[in-house]
Amino acid sequence: MGQIGIWQIVIVAVVVVLLFGRGKISDLMGDVAKGINSFKKGLKEEDTKVADSIDQKETETVTSSKEKSKAS
């Protein structure tokens, strides 16, 4: 009794299509796809920023180490 059967899923799908229509559902799926793509793009940009920040810190560390060794 606690399991969802294939017929229950089919009935819900038919009701959703009847209520919203195929056009509205495809528009909604298009918006979801745009949101996912935007999210992925944001993650890539954030990874790039983090990598650049790490590279900059490493460069600063190497530079300060060289300056300390020259001063000695």
N, CA, C and O atoms as CSV, one atom per row, in Angstrom:
chain,resi,resn,atom,element,x,y,z
A,1,MET,N,N,0.804,-1.208,0.000
A,1,MET,CA,C,0.000,0.000,0.000
A,1,MET,C,C,0.842,1.266,0.000
A,1,MET,O,O,0.405,2.288,-0.528
A,2,GLY,N,N,2.038,1.225,0.578
A,2,GLY,CA,C,2.866,2.408,0.690
A,2,GLY,C,C,3.688,2.687,-0.558
A,2,GLY,O,O,4.432,3.667,-0.601
A,3,GLN,N,N,3.568,1.845,-1.570
A,3,GLN,CA,C,4.375,2.020,-2.763
A,3,GLN,C,C,3.601,2.770,-3.834
A,3,GLN,O,O,2.377,2.671,-3.927
A,4,ILE,N,N,4.341,3.520,-4.637
A,4,ILE,CA,C,3.719,4.244,-5.742
A,4,ILE,C,C,3.806,3.361,-6.967
A,4,ILE,O,O,4.893,2.929,-7.351
A,5,GLY,N,N,2.674,3.091,-7.579
A,5,GLY,CA,C,2.631,2.236,-8.752
A,5,GLY,C,C,2.735,3.019,-10.041
A,5,GLY,O,O,2.618,4.244,-10.051
A,6,ILE,N,N,2.956,2.303,-11.124
A,6,ILE,CA,C,3.092,2.938,-12.435
A,6,ILE,C,C,1.793,3.625,-12.845
A,6,ILE,O,O,1.825,4.681,-13.476
A,7,TRP,N,N,0.661,3.040,-12.494
A,7,TRP,CA,C,-0.625,3.642,-12.868
A,7,TRP,C,C,-0.872,4.954,-12.136
A,7,TRP,O,O,-1.466,5.876,-12.695
A,8,GLN,N,N,-0.428,5.040,-10.914
A,8,GLN,CA,C,-0.583,6.286,-10.165
A,8,GLN,C,C,0.248,7.401,-10.804
A,8,GLN,O,O,-0.198,8.545,-10.891
A,9,ILE,N,N,1.452,7.060,-11.246
A,9,ILE,CA,C,2.313,8.040,-11.909
A,9,ILE,C,C,1.684,8.485,-13.230
A,9,ILE,O,O,1.704,9.670,-13.562
A,10,VAL,N,N,1.127,7.533,-13.980
A,10,VAL,CA,C,0.492,7.856,-15.256
A,10,VAL,C,C,-0.705,8.776,-15.046
A,10,VAL,O,O,-0.880,9.740,-15.790
A,11,ILE,N,N,-1.515,8.494,-14.059
A,11,ILE,CA,C,-2.700,9.320,-13.779
A,11,ILE,C,C,-2.277,10.739,-13.398
A,11,ILE,O,O,-2.866,11.709,-13.875
A,12,VAL,N,N,-1.271,10.864,-12.551
A,12,VAL,CA,C,-0.796,12.197,-12.153
A,12,VAL,C,C,-0.246,12.938,-13.376
A,12,VAL,O,O,-0.511,14.129,-13.539
A,13,ALA,N,N,0.507,12.259,-14.231
A,13,ALA,CA,C,1.063,12.889,-15.430
A,13,ALA,C,C,-0.049,13.378,-16.353
A,13,ALA,O,O,0.037,14.482,-16.890
A,14,VAL,N,N,-1.089,12.571,-16.542
A,14,VAL,CA,C,-2.207,12.961,-17.405
A,14,VAL,C,C,-2.924,14.178,-16.825
A,14,VAL,O,O,-3.270,15.098,-17.567
A,15,VAL,N,N,-3.147,14.198,-15.535
A,15,VAL,CA,C,-3.818,15.327,-14.895
A,15,VAL,C,C,-2.983,16.603,-15.051
A,15,VAL,O,O,-3.525,17.672,-15.329
A,16,VAL,N,N,-1.661,16.487,-14.872
A,16,VAL,CA,C,-0.787,17.657,-15.013
A,16,VAL,C,C,-0.840,18.186,-16.440
A,16,VAL,O,O,-0.929,19.396,-16.647
A,17,VAL,N,N,-0.785,17.295,-17.426
A,17,VAL,CA,C,-0.849,17.722,-18.833
A,17,VAL,C,C,-2.190,18.377,-19.122
A,17,VAL,O,O,-2.239,19.392,-19.816
A,18,LEU,N,N,-3.271,17.825,-18.608
A,18,LEU,CA,C,-4.586,18.413,-18.835
A,18,LEU,C,C,-4.715,19.788,-18.188
A,18,LEU,O,O,-5.320,20.691,-18.767
A,19,LEU,N,N,-4.156,19.953,-17.005
A,19,LEU,CA,C,-4.267,21.226,-16.305
A,19,LEU,C,C,-3.405,22.318,-16.932
A,19,LEU,O,O,-3.861,23.448,-17.107
A,20,PHE,N,N,-2.180,21.987,-17.264
A,20,PHE,CA,C,-1.235,23.006,-17.713
A,20,PHE,C,C,-1.041,23.045,-19.223
A,20,PHE,O,O,-0.636,24.076,-19.759
A,21,GLY,N,N,-1.313,21.975,-19.904
A,21,GLY,CA,C,-1.110,21.929,-21.347
A,21,GLY,C,C,0.351,21.671,-21.691
A,21,GLY,O,O,1.250,21.934,-20.892
A,22,ARG,N,N,0.567,21.156,-22.883
A,22,ARG,CA,C,1.930,20.804,-23.293
A,22,ARG,C,C,2.817,22.033,-23.429
A,22,ARG,O,O,3.998,21.982,-23.086
A,23,GLY,N,N,2.272,23.123,-23.918
A,23,GLY,CA,C,3.072,24.335,-24.130
A,23,GLY,C,C,3.621,24.901,-22.836
A,23,GLY,O,O,4.787,25.290,-22.762
A,24,LYS,N,N,2.780,24.945,-21.824
A,24,LYS,CA,C,3.190,25.498,-20.532
A,24,LYS,C,C,4.260,24.626,-19.886
A,24,LYS,O,O,5.199,25.139,-19.277
A,25,ILE,N,N,4.119,23.307,-20.017
A,25,ILE,CA,C,5.100,22.393,-19.434
A,25,ILE,C,C,6.439,22.526,-20.151
A,25,ILE,O,O,7.483,22.536,-19.500
A,26,SER,N,N,6.428,22.629,-21.479
A,26,SER,CA,C,7.690,22.768,-22.209
A,26,SER,C,C,8.361,24.096,-21.890
A,26,SER,O,O,9.588,24.163,-21.816
A,27,ASP,N,N,7.575,25.158,-21.700
A,27,ASP,CA,C,8.140,26.444,-21.283
A,27,ASP,C,C,8.789,26.331,-19.905
A,27,ASP,O,O,9.871,26.867,-19.666
A,28,LEU,N,N,8.117,25.633,-19.018
A,28,LEU,CA,C,8.643,25.441,-17.670
A,28,LEU,C,C,9.944,24.652,-17.714
A,28,LEU,O,O,10.896,25.001,-17.016
A,29,MET,N,N,10.004,23.591,-18.521
A,29,MET,CA,C,11.222,22.786,-18.637
A,29,MET,C,C,12.353,23.607,-19.256
A,29,MET,O,O,13.515,23.445,-18.882
A,30,GLY,N,N,12.019,24.482,-20.196
A,30,GLY,CA,C,13.026,25.368,-20.778
A,30,GLY,C,C,13.600,26.313,-19.740
A,30,GLY,O,O,14.805,26.564,-19.718
A,31,ASP,N,N,12.737,26.838,-18.880
A,31,ASP,CA,C,13.194,27.721,-17.812
A,31,ASP,C,C,14.064,26.968,-16.810
A,31,ASP,O,O,15.053,27.505,-16.312
A,32,VAL,N,N,13.693,25.730,-16.517
A,32,VAL,CA,C,14.501,24.910,-15.606
A,32,VAL,C,C,15.883,24.667,-16.217
A,32,VAL,O,O,16.896,24.759,-15.523
A,33,ALA,N,N,15.922,24.361,-17.506
A,33,ALA,CA,C,17.206,24.124,-18.185
A,33,ALA,C,C,18.074,25.378,-18.161
A,33,ALA,O,O,19.284,25.290,-17.948
A,34,LYS,N,N,17.469,26.541,-18.377
A,34,LYS,CA,C,18.231,27.796,-18.317
A,34,LYS,C,C,18.792,28.030,-16.917
A,34,LYS,O,O,19.925,28.484,-16.759
A,35,GLY,N,N,17.999,27.718,-15.918
A,35,GLY,CA,C,18.455,27.866,-14.540
A,35,GLY,C,C,19.615,26.942,-14.216
A,35,GLY,O,O,20.564,27.343,-13.543
A,36,ILE,N,N,19.543,25.711,-14.692
A,36,ILE,CA,C,20.631,24.757,-14.465
A,36,ILE,C,C,21.899,25.227,-15.161
A,36,ILE,O,O,22.982,25.183,-14.576
A,37,ASN,N,N,21.775,25.675,-16.400
A,37,ASN,CA,C,22.945,26.168,-17.134
A,37,ASN,C,C,23.554,27.390,-16.451
A,37,ASN,O,O,24.775,27.521,-16.375
A,38,SER,N,N,22.709,28.274,-15.960
A,38,SER,CA,C,23.196,29.458,-15.254
A,38,SER,C,C,23.926,29.052,-13.966
A,38,SER,O,O,24.955,29.633,-13.623
A,39,PHE,N,N,23.397,28.072,-13.270
A,39,PHE,CA,C,24.018,27.578,-12.041
A,39,PHE,C,C,25.392,26.981,-12.339
A,39,PHE,O,O,26.358,27.251,-11.625
A,40,LYS,N,N,25.477,26.171,-13.394
A,40,LYS,CA,C,26.758,25.567,-13.773
A,40,LYS,C,C,27.769,26.638,-14.158
A,40,LYS,O,O,28.943,26.542,-13.800
A,41,LYS,N,N,27.319,27.660,-14.886
A,41,LYS,CA,C,28.203,28.749,-15.295
A,41,LYS,C,C,28.715,29.487,-14.060
A,41,LYS,O,O,29.892,29.839,-13.988
A,42,GLY,N,N,27.843,29.717,-13.103
A,42,GLY,CA,C,28.246,30.373,-11.862
A,42,GLY,C,C,29.273,29.562,-11.092
A,42,GLY,O,O,30.211,30.123,-10.525
A,43,LEU,N,N,29.104,28.237,-11.067
A,43,LEU,CA,C,30.082,27.385,-10.389
A,43,LEU,C,C,31.439,27.458,-11.070
A,43,LEU,O,O,32.470,27.517,-10.400
A,44,LYS,N,N,31.444,27.455,-12.407
A,44,LYS,CA,C,32.710,27.538,-13.139
A,44,LYS,C,C,33.405,28.859,-12.859
A,44,LYS,O,O,34.618,28.892,-12.653
A,45,GLU,N,N,32.644,29.951,-12.850
A,45,GLU,CA,C,33.222,31.267,-12.573
A,45,GLU,C,C,33.777,31.325,-11.155
A,45,GLU,O,O,34.840,31.902,-10.927
A,46,GLU,N,N,33.069,30.737,-10.209
A,46,GLU,CA,C,33.530,30.731,-8.815
A,46,GLU,C,C,34.813,29.908,-8.689
A,46,GLU,O,O,35.735,30.309,-7.979
A,47,ASP,N,N,34.879,28.759,-9.372
A,47,ASP,CA,C,36.089,27.937,-9.349
A,47,ASP,C,C,37.268,28.702,-9.934
A,47,ASP,O,O,38.386,28.608,-9.427
A,48,THR,N,N,37.026,29.452,-10.991
A,48,THR,CA,C,38.083,30.245,-11.619
A,48,THR,C,C,38.567,31.327,-10.664
A,48,THR,O,O,39.770,31.565,-10.554
A,49,LYS,N,N,37.643,31.981,-9.975
A,49,LYS,CA,C,38.021,33.020,-9.018
A,49,LYS,C,C,38.847,32.435,-7.883
A,49,LYS,O,O,39.845,33.024,-7.468
A,50,VAL,N,N,38.434,31.275,-7.380
A,50,VAL,CA,C,39.165,30.633,-6.284
A,50,VAL,C,C,40.559,30.234,-6.748
A,50,VAL,O,O,41.537,30.452,-6.033
A,51,ALA,N,N,40.657,29.650,-7.944
A,51,ALA,CA,C,41.955,29.241,-8.471
A,51,ALA,C,C,42.862,30.451,-8.670
A,51,ALA,O,O,44.051,30.388,-8.355
A,52,ASP,N,N,42.320,31.549,-9.187
A,52,ASP,CA,C,43.112,32.762,-9.367
A,52,ASP,C,C,43.589,33.309,-8.025
A,52,ASP,O,O,44.725,33.768,-7.901
A,53,SER,N,N,42.719,33.258,-7.028
A,53,SER,CA,C,43.072,33.733,-5.695
A,53,SER,C,C,44.198,32.889,-5.104
A,53,SER,O,O,45.123,33.426,-4.495
A,54,ILE,N,N,44.124,31.582,-5.280
A,54,ILE,CA,C,45.166,30.686,-4.774
A,54,ILE,C,C,46.481,30.956,-5.488
A,54,ILE,O,O,47.531,31.016,-4.848
A,55,ASP,N,N,46.437,31.119,-6.811
A,55,ASP,CA,C,47.645,31.414,-7.579
A,55,ASP,C,C,48.277,32.727,-7.115
A,55,ASP,O,O,49.498,32.827,-6.996
A,56,GLN,N,N,47.443,33.725,-6.854
A,56,GLN,CA,C,47.942,35.020,-6.418
A,56,GLN,C,C,48.616,34.896,-5.055
A,56,GLN,O,O,49.674,35.488,-4.838
A,57,LYS,N,N,48.026,34.143,-4.137
A,57,LYS,CA,C,48.616,33.961,-2.804
A,57,LYS,C,C,49.943,33.220,-2.896
A,57,LYS,O,O,50.894,33.556,-2.191
A,58,GLU,N,N,50.012,32.203,-3.770
A,58,GLU,CA,C,51.256,31.466,-3.940
A,58,GLU,C,C,52.339,32.378,-4.505
A,58,GLU,O,O,53.493,32.307,-4.081
A,59,THR,N,N,51.980,33.227,-5.452
A,59,THR,CA,C,52.940,34.162,-6.038
A,59,THR,C,C,53.444,35.137,-4.982
A,59,THR,O,O,54.636,35.436,-4.921
A,60,GLU,N,N,52.530,35.629,-4.153
A,60,GLU,CA,C,52.929,36.558,-3.097
A,60,GLU,C,C,53.856,35.871,-2.100
A,60,GLU,O,O,54.814,36.484,-1.630
A,61,THR,N,N,53.587,34.617,-1.771
A,61,THR,CA,C,54.413,33.868,-0.829
A,61,THR,C,C,55.814,33.660,-1.392
A,61,THR,O,O,56.805,33.841,-0.685
A,62,VAL,N,N,55.895,33.280,-2.662
A,62,VAL,CA,C,57.192,33.073,-3.301
A,62,VAL,C,C,57.967,34.382,-3.367
A,62,VAL,O,O,59.169,34.405,-3.102
A,63,THR,N,N,57.297,35.461,-3.712
A,63,THR,CA,C,57.933,36.771,-3.815
A,63,THR,C,C,58.460,37.218,-2.461
A,63,THR,O,O,59.589,37.698,-2.364
A,64,SER,N,N,57.655,37.065,-1.414
A,64,SER,CA,C,58.094,37.492,-0.080
A,64,SER,C,C,59.232,36.604,0.414
A,64,SER,O,O,60.106,37.092,1.130
A,65,SER,N,N,59.255,35.335,0.063
A,65,SER,CA,C,60.335,34.438,0.458
A,65,SER,C,C,61.639,34.861,-0.223
A,65,SER,O,O,62.702,34.836,0.397
A,66,LYS,N,N,61.555,35.247,-1.497
A,66,LYS,CA,C,62.741,35.696,-2.223
A,66,LYS,C,C,63.270,36.992,-1.625
A,66,LYS,O,O,64.482,37.167,-1.497
A,67,GLU,N,N,62.373,37.898,-1.260
A,67,GLU,CA,C,62.793,39.169,-0.670
A,67,GLU,C,C,63.473,38.948,0.677
A,67,GLU,O,O,64.450,39.626,0.996
A,68,LYS,N,N,62.969,38.015,1.460
A,68,LYS,CA,C,63.563,37.711,2.763
A,68,LYS,C,C,64.955,37.111,2.578
A,68,LYS,O,O,65.879,37.431,3.326
A,69,SER,N,N,65.101,36.242,1.581
A,69,SER,CA,C,66.406,35.614,1.369
A,69,SER,C,C,67.419,36.635,0.840
A,69,SER,O,O,68.608,36.513,1.138
A,70,LYS,N,N,66.992,37.626,0.073
A,70,LYS,CA,C,67.895,38.672,-0.401
A,70,LYS,C,C,68.330,39.578,0.740
A,70,LYS,O,O,69.467,40.048,0.774
A,71,ALA,N,N,67.415,39.819,1.677
A,71,ALA,CA,C,67.720,40.698,2.807
A,71,ALA,C,C,68.707,40.054,3.762
A,71,ALA,O,O,69.425,40.762,4.468
A,72,SER,N,N,68.763,38.747,3.801
A,72,SER,CA,C,69.655,38.046,4.737
A,72,SER,C,C,71.068,38.080,4.341
A,72,SER,O,O,71.919,37.529,5.040
